[in-house]
Amino acid sequence: MSKRRQLFVYLIIGILATAVVSGCISQKETTPTATQAQKEVLEIYHWWTAGGEKEAFDALAKKFQEKYPNIEIKANPVSGGAGVNMKMILQSLMLAGKPPDTFQVHAGYEMARYIKANQLSPIDDIWTDDMKKNYPDVIEQMVIFNNHYYAVPINVHRANVIWYNKKIFEKYGIDPASIKTIDDLFAVAEKLKKNGVTPFALGDRNKWPATQVFEVMLVAVGGIDYYQKFINGEISDNDPTLKKVLEYFVKYIEYSNPDHAAKTWDEACAMVYKGEAAMTLMGDWANGYFKAKGWKPDVDYGAIPIPAGVYDLVIDTFVLPAKAAHPDAAKKWLSFIGTVEAQNTFNPIKGSIPPRMDAPADPYDPIQKAFMKELKSPETKMIPSIAHGSAVPEAFAADLNDIISELATSKDVNKAMTEIINAMKKDLLPNKIKEWKLS
Ligand code: GAL
C-alpha cells in the first residue's frame, strides 16, 4: 500500500472512530427536553478511561456543571493511555476543520504542532495575575509559545515512581526506604526473582510505558546533566553513557513479566494489585488506579521515587482550538481548570497533585502530600517527560517509542543506540524550539 493510501486509511479509521465515540453521546440526545435545547454545549476530548482517571474526570465535569448548569458537557473519552488513540482522532478532526471546543494535551512540545498550524487560539486573557502568581514558573513556561499562553494545566503527574505491593515486600523482608538508586532497585528485584516472584509488571502494548522506563533509566543512570544533554539532542555517536542506559533498560525488561508487550499500563498495575508482580514503574496515575480499586495508599501499596530527589513532570492541560464551535463555554472551562476548586476536586482522585502552589493539601492522600512537599522543595530537580510529550519534538518521541519497544523484545542494545542517534539527527535537532536548562 502506498504511503498516501495508508494515510488515507488512517484518516478514515480516525473519522469512523470519532463517529463511534460521539455516537454514544448523541444517542442520549435524540429527544432533547426544553431545557436541554437551550443549553450551551461544551465538547471535550480526553483519554481518561481507565480506573481512577475516569472517576477523576467525572468529578471534575460534575463540579463544572454545578457552577454552569446552562452548559452541557459532551465528553468524548477515547481509550488508550497517554492519548495514543485520541491524538489520531484529533488530527482528523483538525484537518476536517471540526475540532472540539477543548481537548487534553500535554504541556510542552506536544502542543507545538497545533500552534505551528494555527489550530489553537492564545488564551492570555484566561491567565489572571492570581494564576501567574500561584503556578510555578517552570510549569507556566511549558504552555507559553511565542510569548503567548496556549493552555491551562490541571495537574502535575510524576513519571518516575515505583509502586509496590506492601504484602509482598513484607513477606520477603524488603525495606522500601533502602531503595534510593537504580542499583538498590535491581538488588531488590534480584532477591524477589530468586524467590520466584516477578519483580516488575510492565504493559507496553501502547509502546510509551517502555519509553517511560527508558527515560527513568536515562536520569537514574546518567543524572540530570545527562538527561538535559539528551533532550537537547547533544549525544554523540557511540556515547558510553547511552549504552549503559540501554543496558539498564534491558535489565529492567529481564526482571519483568514476559508477556509485557500484550498488556496495557493498567493491566500491569492489576498484576501488582493481584500480587502477580511485586512492583511497577509507572506515573502516579497508578495511584488513582489503585485507589479506584479500593486499595489504601501506604497501607496496601507504597510509592518509591526513582531516582530519589527527581520529579519527572507529566502535565495535562486543556486548550482552545481556533475553530472551536463554542469558544465562550470553552473559556469558562479553561478558567475553571485554573482554580484551586477544580484542581482539588480532580487531583485527589486522579493520583496527581495540583499545579497551583496555594492549593490546600488536606484532600490529598499521604503519598500525594509527600509529593506536594517534594515539588515545593528547592532540593528537588524537575525534568520534563519524554514519553508524555513535554521534553522533545513529537516526531522524535514517536521514533523513540518504536526503537525502545523493539529493544524490549530484541534486546539489541547496539542497534538501538545507532537508531537513537540517527533519530536525534533526523527528528530532534531540526525540530528543536528550545534549549532546556534543568539545573
Ligand atoms: C498520561 C496522562 C495521565 C494519564 C496517563 C495514562 O499521558 O498525562 O493523565 O492519563 O497518560 O492514561
Residues whose N, C-alpha, C, O or C-beta is under 5 A from the ligand:
A	BS01	GAL	W47 G81 A82 W285 V314 D316 H388
